[in-house]
């Protein structure tokens, strides 16, 4: 029953990601170019939903759900966050954005996946001795004062976001479609957060990396069948959203953008081992659990994106 639910939820998460065009790099582009924060607020709302719903569920059912752990290797968290931002700049999209582009038929971003695997392989070979392991419980792993204060902040943030999108303080373009934007953040936060807590390595980046590590005998265990099924279901959901919006169109890969995407993917794969975790895991698992390495890594990833866009504008962002 849990396996079937996970596959269905993964489809809904993939649909929401593509339907909402979610990408942290696109959020940074919007901030720099337009001085608007709607895309970033959608991501923060997703993390708040994950905290408000998934974290308490993990307290009640610890045998079925587990929130992210953390570590105190701040140097690796800093380097990993900066590399994630740099990789997204080269790639013109983060891990979310790569998924959105691929499920819309843009084959240039296949190079991103190849780069992510290459970067993760290089990190496993060369940096396995220093890559941090999440061995300490996050601040919200158990009920306590920090966790309760965080849930209160998350609830206030969600309430104010819903109120603003539906009332006069929101721009007209947001008031015209308030429900869809709220549902996208809700589906991504609750659905994605629950999947990270219930299915180990369910996301497409983790499935690819673990399959590559196993094929080269770097690790003994590859992705589970359930994780693979969830990834395939998420991709199907993204394609379904693209078709429903008439936004699916095959685009052949281009040489120079593919090279840039490969370089960006390599950096993001390397960062995923150093943090550890990609920006999707940080946002939907680490941040909701109050894992310090996730907060630091995500903040530095966003800061590096913004700094790079201000210094080196990317017209194709």
BELJOBEL-V362954 format. One record per pair of residues at least 6 apart in sequence whose ideal C-beta (glycine too) atoms are under 7 Angstrom apart, sorted by the first residue. I is the first residue (numbers start at 1). J is the second residue. Records with the same first field share a line. If there is no record, write none. Layout:
# BELJOBEL-V362954
I=J, J
This chain:
# BELJOBEL-V362954
2=198
3=226
6=195, 198, 199, 226, 230
7=229, 230, 233
9=191, 194, 195
10=195, 202, 230, 233, 234, 237
11=233, 234, 236, 237
12=187, 191, 237
13=187, 188, 191, 192, 195, 234, 237
14=233, 234, 235, 236, 237, 238
15=237, 238, 240, 241
16=184, 187, 188
17=96, 99, 100, 188, 238
18=100, 103, 104, 238, 241, 242
19=184, 241, 245
20=42, 184
21=100
22=42, 96, 100, 188
23=93, 94, 96, 97, 100
24=43, 88, 94, 96, 279, 302
25=88, 92, 93, 94, 97, 305, 317
26=39, 97
27=39, 40, 43
28=302, 305, 306, 309
29=309, 317
30=36, 39
31=37, 40, 306
32=306, 309, 310
38=174
41=161
42=181, 184, 185
43=283
44=157
45=158, 161, 185, 189
46=185, 188, 189, 283, 284
47=189, 283, 284, 287, 288
48=154, 157, 158, 189
49=158, 185, 186, 189, 190
50=189, 190, 192, 193, 284, 288
51=150, 151, 154, 288
52=151, 154, 155, 158
53=190
54=190, 193, 194, 197, 288
55=67, 140, 151, 288, 289
57=65
58=65, 66, 67, 197
59=142, 143
64=198
65=197, 198
66=197
67=138, 140, 141, 197, 285, 289
68=134, 138, 285, 286, 289, 291, 294
69=134, 135, 136, 137, 138, 291
70=134, 136, 138, 291, 292, 293, 294
71=132, 133, 134, 135, 136, 293
72=136
73=132
74=296
76=131, 132, 274, 275
77=275, 293, 296, 297
78=296, 300
79=274
80=271, 274, 275, 297
81=296, 297, 298, 299, 300, 301
82=300, 304
83=267, 270, 271, 274
84=268, 271, 279, 297, 301
85=300, 301, 302, 304, 305, 308
86=267, 304, 308
87=264, 265, 267, 268, 271
88=94, 264, 268, 305
89=305, 308, 314
90=260, 263, 264, 267
91=98, 112, 260, 261, 264, 265
92=314, 316, 317
93=101
94=279
95=205, 268, 278, 279, 280
96=279, 280
98=109, 112
99=204, 238
101=109
102=109
103=235, 238, 239, 242
104=242, 247, 248
105=248, 249, 250, 251
106=251
107=250, 251, 252, 253
108=251, 253, 254, 257, 258, 261
109=261
110=253
111=253, 258, 261, 262, 265
112=261, 264, 265
113=208, 265
114=262, 265
115=261, 262, 263, 264, 265, 266, 269
116=205, 208, 209, 265, 268, 269
117=208, 209, 212, 269
118=266, 269
119=265, 266, 267, 268, 269, 270
120=209, 212, 269, 272, 273
121=212, 216
122=270
123=131, 269, 270, 273, 274
124=213, 218, 273
127=273, 274
131=273, 274, 276
132=276
134=276
138=289, 290, 291
139=146, 147, 290
140=146, 147, 150, 289, 290
141=289
146=290
147=290
150=290
162=182
164=170
165=174, 175, 178, 181, 182
166=175, 178
174=181
189=284
192=284
193=284, 285, 288
195=202, 230
196=281, 284, 285
199=226, 227, 230
200=224, 227
201=207, 210, 223, 227
202=227, 230, 231
203=231, 280, 281
204=231, 234, 235
205=272, 278
206=223
207=223, 227, 228, 231
209=269
210=219, 222, 223
211=222, 223
213=219
214=221, 222
239=248
242=248
268=278
272=278
275=282, 293, 297
277=286, 294
279=298, 301
282=294, 297, 298
283=298
286=293, 294
287=294, 295, 298
309=317
